[in-house]
Amino acid sequence: MKSVALLDYGSGNLHSAQRALARVGADVTVTSDPKIALAADGLVVPGVGAFAACMEGLLEVKGDRLIGQRLAGGRPVLGICVGMQIMFDRGVEFGVEADGCGEWPGTVERLRAEVLPHMGWNTVRAPEKSVLFNGIDPDTRFYFVHSYAVQKWEMPVGDTIAAPLLTWADHGGDFLAAVENGPLSATQFHPEKSGDAGAELLKNWVESL
């Protein structure tokens, strides 16, 4: 059984994420203890609410360092919703700019859609060879609740590093629905609220640990 630490930093859908991960066979510990978070096979970083508030909570428990340490050692991390957004350089909400963890270049900005938030079920366009979406039908819908997202991938592609696998969705324009980049993966949607489809995605991630 794979061990998964669910990072508790005051901003996240902890109980439903814990249940969803346990459902697919993970041994889940909700924690802010750095030793447990570093030792686990996988670390999940949830997140709900505003970008700046999530980053404030993350910094209080030194979660940014935990994430960086794990990734430096090739140890898997999965960000969910705002937990995905804070992996980027910065977020801009209501005119307020806040720094993120900076694991990926890019800015989280307001979606260009007439109806916000983007709330409900939507399809995604996953790339070939995706681990997260392996075996999942392309017409499958996942559950989103957000008004902000990354709408442009800014990381340059080199010859020595494998290109990240990018999954896109559309709501008033394209935005990143998921990223798979070595040990760091993330989803803008909530797999823990996406029923059987989300369970399959979480199972794929847990089995990859």
C-alpha positions in Angstrom: 0.0 0.0 0.0 1.4 3.4 -1.0 1.7 6.1 1.7 0.3 9.5 0.8 0.6 12.6 2.9 -2.2 15.1 2.5 -0.8 18.5 3.3 -2.8 20.4 5.9 -2.0 24.1 5.7 -5.5 25.5 6.4 -6.8 25.6 2.9 -8.0 22.5 1.3 -10.9 20.0 0.9 -9.1 17.6 3.3 -11.9 15.2 4.2 -13.2 14.4 0.8 -9.6 14.2 -0.6 -8.7 11.8 2.2 -11.7 9.6 1.5 -11.1 9.6 -2.3 -7.4 8.6 -1.9 -8.2 5.9 0.6 -10.9 4.6 -1.8 -8.2 3.9 -4.4 -6.0 2.0 -1.9 -3.7 4.7 -0.5 -2.6 4.8 3.1 -3.4 8.5 3.8 -2.2 10.8 6.5 -3.4 14.3 6.9 -0.5 16.3 8.2 1.6 19.4 8.4 4.6 17.5 9.9 7.5 18.0 7.5 9.0 14.6 8.4 5.8 12.7 7.5 5.3 14.8 4.4 8.9 14.2 3.2 8.8 10.4 4.0 5.5 9.6 2.2 5.5 7.9 -1.2 3.4 10.8 -2.5 2.4 14.3 -1.3 -1.0 15.8 -2.2 -1.3 19.6 -2.0 -5.0 20.6 -2.0 -6.3 24.1 -2.2 -9.6 26.1 -2.2 -10.2 29.8 -2.1 -8.0 32.7 -3.1 -4.4 32.2 -4.4 -2.9 34.7 -1.9 -4.6 33.2 1.1 -3.5 29.7 0.1 0.1 30.8 -0.3 0.0 32.5 3.1 -1.1 29.3 4.7 1.4 27.3 2.8 4.3 29.5 3.8 3.2 29.3 7.5 3.8 25.5 7.5 6.9 25.9 5.2 5.0 23.9 2.6 6.8 25.6 -0.3 10.1 24.1 1.1 8.5 20.7 1.5 7.4 20.8 -2.1 10.8 21.9 -3.3 12.7 19.3 -1.3 10.5 16.5 -2.5 10.8 17.6 -6.2 14.5 18.0 -5.9 14.7 14.3 -4.9 12.3 13.2 -7.6 9.6 12.5 -5.0 6.0 12.8 -6.4 3.7 15.7 -5.6 0.1 16.2 -6.8 -1.5 19.7 -6.6 -5.3 20.0 -6.7 -7.2 23.1 -7.8 -5.6 26.1 -6.1 -3.0 23.5 -5.1 -2.1 23.4 -8.8 -2.2 27.2 -9.2 0.3 27.9 -6.4 2.9 25.8 -8.2 3.2 28.7 -10.7 5.2 31.9 -10.4 2.3 34.2 -9.5 -1.4 34.7 -9.2 -3.4 37.9 -9.9 -6.9 38.1 -8.3 -8.9 41.3 -7.9 -5.9 43.3 -8.9 -3.8 41.7 -6.1 -0.6 39.9 -7.3 0.9 37.2 -5.1 4.0 35.1 -5.5 3.5 31.3 -5.9 6.0 28.5 -5.4 7.6 29.1 -8.7 8.0 25.5 -9.7 6.5 26.4 -13.1 6.7 29.8 -14.9 3.3 31.4 -15.6 0.6 33.5 -14.1 -2.8 32.5 -12.7 -5.4 35.0 -14.1 -9.1 35.5 -14.4 -10.8 33.4 -17.1 -12.1 35.2 -20.1 -15.6 33.8 -19.8 -19.0 35.5 -19.6 -20.2 33.2 -16.8 -17.9 32.8 -13.7 -17.1 30.9 -11.7 -16.6 27.9 -14.1 -18.6 25.5 -11.9 -19.6 22.1 -12.9 -18.6 19.3 -15.2 -16.4 19.7 -18.2 -14.4 17.6 -20.6 -10.6 17.9 -21.0 -8.1 17.3 -23.8 -5.4 15.0 -22.4 -2.2 14.2 -24.4 -1.0 10.8 -25.4 1.1 8.9 -22.9 -0.6 10.7 -20.0 -0.3 8.7 -16.8 -3.1 10.6 -15.0 -5.6 10.0 -17.8 -4.5 6.5 -18.7 -7.5 4.4 -19.6 -10.0 7.3 -19.1 -12.3 7.9 -22.0 -11.7 11.3 -23.8 -15.4 12.2 -23.3 -15.2 11.9 -19.5 -16.2 14.9 -17.5 -14.5 16.2 -14.4 -15.7 18.7 -11.8 -14.4 22.2 -11.8 -15.0 25.2 -9.4 -12.8 28.2 -10.3 -12.7 31.6 -11.8 -8.9 31.7 -12.3 -6.5 29.5 -14.2 -3.2 29.5 -16.2 -4.1 30.1 -19.8 -0.6 30.0 -21.3 2.2 27.5 -20.8 5.4 29.5 -20.5 8.1 26.9 -19.8 10.6 26.6 -22.7 11.1 23.1 -24.1 14.7 21.9 -24.2 16.4 18.9 -25.8 17.6 17.4 -22.5 14.4 17.5 -20.5 11.2 15.7 -21.5 8.4 18.1 -22.4 5.7 18.3 -19.8 2.3 16.7 -20.7 -0.3 19.4 -20.8 -4.1 18.8 -20.5 -6.4 21.6 -21.6 -10.0 22.5 -21.1 -12.2 25.3 -22.4 -14.4 27.9 -20.7 -14.4 31.1 -22.5 -11.0 30.1 -23.9 -8.4 27.4 -23.3 -6.9 27.0 -19.8 -4.6 24.3 -18.3 -6.7 21.6 -16.7 -3.7 19.4 -15.7 0.0 19.2 -16.0 2.4 16.2 -15.7 6.0 17.3 -15.3 8.3 14.6 -13.9 7.5 14.1 -10.2 5.2 17.1 -10.2 1.6 16.7 -11.4 -1.5 18.9 -10.8 -5.1 19.2 -11.8 -7.3 22.3 -11.9 -10.4 20.3 -11.4 -11.3 18.3 -8.3 -10.7 14.6 -8.8 -12.0 14.0 -5.3 -15.4 15.5 -6.4 -15.4 13.9 -9.9 -16.9 10.5 -9.0 -15.6 7.4 -10.7 -13.6 9.4 -13.2 -11.7 11.2 -10.5 -11.2 8.0 -8.6 -9.6 6.4 -11.7 -7.3 9.4 -12.1 -6.2 9.2 -8.4 -5.7 5.5 -8.8 -3.4 6.1 -11.7 -1.4 8.6 -9.7 -1.2 6.4 -6.6 -0.1 3.4 -8.7 2.6 5.5 -10.3 4.2 6.2 -6.9 
